[in-house]
Amino acid sequence: MSVSQRALGLFTIIIMTLFIVAGCNHENEDNPEDTNIAPPASDNLLLGRWGYSRLRHKNSGQWALKFGEIIFNEDGTGSNQWQQNNSGALQAVNNTFSYSVLKGSDGSFIITRLESDGSTKVDRYVLSDDGQALIVDGAATSDRQFLWVGVKIAEDTRFSLADLQGDYYGLDYRTFLNGTTSAGSSLINFDGHGEFTIQITFNRGSGLEQINDSGVYSVSASHQFMVGPFTGYFNANAKFGVASILNNDNIFNSHFYLRKADQSYELADIEGQWAFVGFGDHDITNPNVRAEFGHINCDADGQCLFSLRIIRSDGTVDTIAVTEQLTLAADGSLSGGLVASSAPSYGAVVGSGGNIMLINTSTGFSDVNSEDRAIGLAIRCSECSSLILEQTVH
């Protein structure tokens, strides 16, 4: 999760990592020891339609938001359509691509896309065990940091207002054109008829603040939910969703929803391997933006080892290993370890059948961060290991 300079001082397992950055037209050389394999098309677990939010920052200071849908077809073709805010310029974009998939021995997937404009994109994806969430390594290049999270869209499912009903946890990171940032967690209640109430706790540089609000939500035929100013996608059982604020050239944000207490939780529900992505900034007077990628290994007693690679906009790169002792309440809320005792109960949570964690690691939410606004998301990935040792180029 977002681990600050204070955390780096507390733990001695710190290794400075050097990245070798290649161009997007890089071709892999034949390597008899390469453990990556191309799965048969019928075994390609990434097939289908995904709704996603991608938040990106470049070292030059430019921010960009993408929110849309990407489709991977069985014949090796695909399409990508999104709305974007690129440094304040709003635009709708559509393109097509052909792609290939290699599955690594660490549990990740390397996807190479030949775009319709002739460019080549190489990204490293990790899929959750339940096949409902997808993340991308956003800490792999030296000139940018990004957060990309996708949710599986069920083609044969038609939603109604009643499908989004009850209590949900929320997690949000955003920045504005003037450079200010905010990270928040929330508890949202949907009434099943188009109205919601929300309690939000957030950090925008001067400690934790809390507000209460209400609004309306609706459902579109394209599987989208509109929740107040957010446009979002949910998976088939509406337990997990991603969203962003569109059509506002001043805001760049990613928001995540997780149904509260979708089952009764106990420590055994976090035992095992998880893949992790994080994003945030340090020091509001001179923001240093970072992206994080790696894995978490939790034992049956809630001892969780976080092994992360962190890349920052000031050019520094670290790998860290930190052990945290976590406890888990029946409603999915986490406490102990990196979670501050004064944090709201919805600041670090587990949901979606024990397949997703949302963790706010901002100052006030977490005891290991100072002057931070940062969030993290983890997905259960039983085959994942040593994710910080791999890298890809975007």
Rosetta blueprint (number, residue, H / E / L):
1 M L
2 S L
3 V L
4 S L
5 Q H
6 R H
7 A H
8 L H
9 G H
10 L H
11 F L
12 T L
13 I L
14 I E
15 I E
16 M L
17 T L
18 L L
19 F L
20 I L
21 V L
22 A L
23 G L
24 C L
25 N L
26 H L
27 E L
28 N L
29 E L
30 D L
31 N L
32 P L
33 E L
34 D L
35 T L
36 N L
37 I E
38 A L
39 P L
40 P L
41 A H
42 S H
43 D H
44 N L
45 L L
46 L L
47 L L
48 G E
49 R E
50 W E
51 G E
52 Y E
53 S E
54 R E
55 L E
56 R E
57 H E
58 K E
59 N L
60 S L
61 G L
62 Q L
63 W E
64 A E
65 L E
66 K E
67 F E
68 G E
69 E E
70 I E
71 I E
72 F E
73 N L
74 E L
75 D L
76 G L
77 T E
78 G E
79 S E
80 N E
81 Q E
82 W E
83 Q E
84 Q E
85 N E
86 N E
87 S L
88 G L
89 A E
90 L E
91 Q E
92 A E
93 V E
94 N E
95 N E
96 T E
97 F E
98 S E
99 Y E
100 S E
101 V E
102 L E
103 K E
104 G L
105 S L
106 D L
107 G L
108 S L
109 F E
110 I E
111 I E
112 T E
113 R E
114 L E
115 E E
116 S L
117 D L
118 G L
119 S L
120 T E
121 K E
122 V E
123 D E
124 R E
125 Y E
126 V E
127 L E
128 S L
129 D L
130 D L
131 G L
132 Q L
133 A E
134 L E
135 I E
136 V E
137 D L
138 G L
139 A L
140 A L
141 T L
142 S L
143 D L
144 R E
145 Q E
146 F E
147 L E
148 W E
149 V E
150 G E
151 V E
152 K E
153 I E
154 A L
155 E L
156 D L
157 T L
158 R L
159 F L
160 S L
161 L H
162 A H
163 D H
164 L L
165 Q E
166 G E
167 D E
168 Y E
169 Y E
170 G E
171 L E
172 D E
173 Y E
174 R E
175 T E
176 F E
177 L L
178 N L
179 G L
180 T L
181 T E
182 S E
183 A E
184 G E
185 S E
186 S E
187 L E
188 I E
189 N E
190 F E
191 D E
192 G L
193 H L
194 G L
195 E E
196 F E
197 T E
198 I E
199 Q E
200 I E
201 T E
202 F E
203 N E
204 R L
205 G L
206 S L
207 G L
208 L E
209 E E
210 Q E
211 I E
212 N E
213 D E
214 S E
215 G E
216 V E
217 Y E
218 S E
219 V E
220 S L
221 A L
222 S L
223 H L
224 Q E
225 F E
226 M E
227 V E
228 G L
229 P L
230 F E
231 T E
232 G E
233 Y E
234 F E
235 N L
236 A L
237 N L
238 A L
239 K L
240 F E
241 G E
242 V E
243 A E
244 S E
245 I E
246 L L
247 N L
248 N L
249 D L
250 N L
251 I E
252 F E
253 N E
254 S E
255 H E
256 F E
257 Y E
258 L E
259 R E
260 K L
261 A L
262 D L
263 Q L
264 S L
265 Y L
266 E L
267 L H
268 A H
269 D H
270 I L
271 E L
272 G E
273 Q E
274 W E
275 A E
276 F E
277 V E
278 G E
279 F E
280 G E
281 D E
282 H E
283 D L
284 I L
285 T L
286 N L
287 P L
288 N E
289 V E
290 R E
291 A E
292 E E
293 F E
294 G E
295 H E
296 I E
297 N E
298 C E
299 D L
300 A L
301 D L
302 G L
303 Q E
304 C E
305 L E
306 F E
307 S E
308 L E
309 R E
310 I E
311 I E
312 R E
313 S L
314 D L
315 G L
316 T L
317 V E
318 D E
319 T E
320 I E
321 A E
322 V E
323 T E
324 E E
325 Q E
326 L L
327 T E
328 L E
329 A L
330 A L
331 D L
332 G L
333 S E
334 L E
335 S E
336 G L
337 G L
338 L L
339 V E
340 A L
341 S L
342 S L
343 A L
344 P L
345 S L
346 Y L
347 G L
348 A E
349 V E
350 V E
351 G E
352 S L
353 G L
354 G L
355 N L
356 I E
357 M E
358 L E
359 I E
360 N E
361 T L
362 S L
363 T E
364 G L
365 F L
366 S E
367 D L
368 V L
369 N L
370 S L
371 E L
372 D E
373 R E
374 A E
375 I E
376 G E
377 L E
378 A E
379 I E
380 R E
381 C L
382 S L
383 E L
384 C L
385 S L
386 S L
387 L H
388 I H
389 L H
390 E L
391 Q L
392 T L
393 V L
394 H L
